Amino acid sequence: MVSFSEVTIMAMIEAKNLWKEYGENIVLEQVNVNVEEGEFITIVGTSGCGKSTFLRLLLGVEKATRGELTLDGKIFPDEPDQQRGIVFQRYSVFPHLTVLKNTILALEFQQSRFLGKLFGQQRDDAEQQAKSILDSVGLSHALHQYPHQLSGGMQQRLAIAQALIRKPRILLLDEPFGALDPGIRTDMHDLILKLWKDTGITIFMITHDLKEGFYLGTRLWVFDKIRLDPHNPNRFGACITYDIDVGKTDSSLYQDIDHSLDTSRKVLVQ
Amino acid sequence: MNQYPGTQLKVILGMLPFVLILIIYMMASNARLAENPNDKLLPSFNKMGDAIDKLALQPSKRSGEYLFWEDTASSLTRLGLGVGISALIGLAFGIFNGVIPYARANLAPIITFISLIPPLAVLPILFIVFGLGELSKVVLIAFGITPFLMRDLQGKVLELPDEQLIKAQTLGASTWLVILRIVLPQILPRLLESLRLSLGAAWLFLIAAEAIASTDGLGYRIFLVRRYLAMDIILPYVLWITFLAFSTDYLLKIISERFFPWFHSAK
């Protein structure tokens, strides 16, 4: 069961027959997909099914083995840059800087190419900008604390503020709430939806929680292997097996996906 | 295994071996001195006090200098220079190799090779090349601990999570800015940690170099007076060197805790 969204001329990101292999191991095969500006895509799939690899392709730390991945019709830049912000599950913030300094860092990188540090008026401006974004993620009370003094949820809030301050076009979230308690996770969902609506940014979010994938965002992708060889699980790669507009779904589809993920999980995770 | 001493008892237990050693020394010293008042092997504390008084508080008859303090100053200068130079080179290469894969591929093998050369084996070469002056002693210390620092710091850089370096790039940092703002400040407390570990080796090379060719210094002095079996000088000097080693270690620890609080509380 493979469905592709309609090809539109205005697609921001396009994957054409994308393959990613590491030697004998095929991770992704025949990924064909279009993404328009402002979509919020949640990605689910069993571990080892290429979700993270796809995100790394979008980030520019991996290159496709075959096929094309384009941004506005041009091949993706092959090094991370400020167009694409990222929040990882862990280690996304810098332990040696306070909350405020973590946040102005991106502005310092932008405005001071040699020292990477701002002084005087420029610094005041940067701090104002940082304070307003920290306010929007609910961290204005912790400006001068170090990350180790923050809870896991607050650290992720900081990571999001940090990623958004330079207004990237794309925000990549790699299981950002995976290590958080359920209650805090709900707060984070509200936060990310609010930021997405306010900024109109394009979001890709990997999650291992199918419910989270269904609840957040406008579109859900399931990465899975269509062909499975139990004796050689890496013989075939994964592709996008479900591509669903969230909101137009019913519970039987949820059951279907859940069941199909279970089947590959049994083969892939021994 | 599950019984813990209280704070007070812990201090007493910790001091106990020191007290025991002192008592045993005093008993042995008294016994030997009772038999032969001129015995040099285990001098009494009075004798040691006199010897240090002569070296530390009275100017030398020959040069008018206070030998004890002169020795301390020369040794600490050599140690400071050697360790300081090593720290700078180690930091530069450690970061460079850790961050840039091409540099690592190019330099890591030669650094490993150099680190395996026993430093004391090249001491004659250093004496020939750099002469018998200050330079060869400083170079010996640097040669002895720099390769360790380079390798250790390279490893520490590689231990920084990849996520951090990727994140910095998505915030618009160039390689230079990643080094300056992300890697360097996080490596500095780790440098202090590595320096504390390498201080023991630095003292070893310092004393070895001073013993072989020098005209002053703590190591020079104890090897000089060895000829006269002057245990009354050697023993206080050894204690003094131990105290200096302890102080430098403690100082580095304090500096690290003062300037890098995030490093110590995050652990």
Interface residues (C-beta under 8 A of the other chain):
Chain A: L59 V61 E79 P80 D81 Q82 R84 G85 I86 F88 R90 Y91 S92 V93 F94 P95 H96 L105 A106 E108 F109 Q110 R113 F114 L115 G116 K117 Y146 P147 H148 Q149 A159 Q162 A163 R166 P168
Chain B: P161 E163 Q164 I166 K167 A168 Q169 T170 L171 G172 A173 S174 W176 L177 L180 R181 I182 P185 Q186 F260 P261 W262 F263 S265 A266
